[in-house]
Amino acid sequence: MKEWNEAALQQYIDDEIEESLTLEYKAADALEKTDGKKKEITKDVSAMANSAGGVIIYGIAEYTNPDKRHLPEKISPIKRKDFSKETLEQVINNIHPRINDLVIYPVNLSSDPDHID
């Protein structure tokens, strides 16, 4: 089992690990409490679960430069008070049929005790 921590996330960025069928990056603003963003979360999680499975990392922003499309640029911290693990679980629990073996790993960041990834 992979250990999820700040160093592991930074390694994805440093190694420029490109998105794939089993890996997707989403910046912190993907986790807003609007209906549109919640719908997008369920769509992304469902798509991943219905394909080969894999990992969605919320809190890593991709480059906006077209030459570096699908590459991770930087950590995009999520404020725990704005969007908690429990909130994400509630959104994902709206997916039917229910996704078994789904695991959410909040990663504490050294930048601020309220920041997670």
C-alpha positions in Angstrom: 0.0 0.0 0.0 1.3 3.4 -1.0 2.0 5.8 1.9 0.3 9.2 1.1 2.2 12.1 2.6 3.4 15.5 1.4 6.7 14.1 0.2 4.9 11.5 -2.0 2.7 14.2 -3.5 5.7 16.4 -4.2 7.5 13.5 -5.9 4.6 13.3 -8.5 5.3 17.0 -9.2 9.1 16.7 -9.3 9.0 13.6 -11.5 6.4 15.2 -13.7 4.2 12.1 -13.6 1.6 12.7 -16.3 -2.1 12.0 -15.9 -3.3 8.7 -17.3 -6.3 6.4 -17.3 -5.5 5.6 -13.6 -4.2 8.9 -12.4 -5.9 12.3 -12.3 -5.0 15.6 -10.7 -7.6 18.2 -9.5 -6.8 21.6 -8.1 -8.3 22.7 -4.8 -11.0 24.7 -6.5 -12.5 21.4 -7.8 -13.7 20.9 -4.2 -16.2 23.7 -3.8 -19.6 23.1 -2.2 -21.5 24.2 -5.3 -23.9 21.8 -6.9 -22.0 22.0 -10.1 -18.7 21.1 -8.4 -20.3 18.3 -6.4 -21.8 16.9 -9.7 -18.3 17.0 -11.3 -16.8 15.2 -8.3 -19.3 12.3 -8.6 -18.8 12.2 -12.4 -14.9 12.0 -12.0 -15.1 9.4 -9.2 -17.7 7.3 -11.1 -15.6 7.4 -14.3 -12.5 6.3 -12.5 -14.3 3.5 -10.7 -16.0 2.3 -13.9 -12.8 2.1 -15.9 -9.5 0.6 -14.7 -9.8 2.2 -11.2 -7.0 4.4 -10.0 -6.3 7.6 -8.0 -7.7 11.1 -8.1 -5.5 13.5 -6.3 -7.4 16.6 -5.2 -5.1 19.4 -4.3 -2.5 19.3 -7.2 -2.9 21.9 -9.9 -1.9 21.1 -13.5 0.0 23.4 -15.7 -2.1 25.7 -17.8 0.6 25.8 -20.5 -0.7 23.6 -23.4 2.9 22.2 -23.8 2.7 20.8 -20.3 -0.9 19.7 -20.4 -1.8 16.9 -17.9 1.4 17.4 -15.9 1.3 18.4 -12.2 2.6 21.9 -11.5 2.2 22.5 -7.8 0.4 21.6 -4.6 -2.9 23.4 -4.4 -3.8 23.2 -0.7 -7.4 22.5 0.4 -8.6 24.2 3.6 -9.9 21.5 5.9 -12.6 23.8 7.2 -13.8 24.6 3.7 -14.0 21.0 2.4 -13.4 18.1 4.9 -12.9 14.4 4.3 -16.4 13.9 5.6 -17.9 16.4 3.1 -16.1 14.5 0.3 -17.5 11.2 1.6 -21.0 12.6 1.7 -20.7 13.8 -2.0 -19.3 10.4 -3.1 -22.0 8.5 -1.2 -24.5 9.9 -3.6 -23.0 7.7 -6.3 -25.2 4.6 -7.1 -24.4 1.8 -7.1 -22.1 2.4 -4.2 -18.4 2.2 -4.9 -16.8 -0.5 -2.7 -13.2 -0.2 -1.5 -13.0 3.5 -2.0 -10.5 5.1 0.3 -9.9 8.8 1.0 -6.4 9.8 2.3 -6.2 13.3 3.7 -2.6 14.5 3.6 -1.5 17.1 6.1 0.7 19.8 4.7 3.5 21.6 6.5 2.4 24.9 5.1 -0.5 25.3 7.5 -2.2 22.9 10.0 -5.6 23.6 8.3 -4.2 22.7 4.9 -4.7 19.2 3.5 -4.3 17.7 0.1 
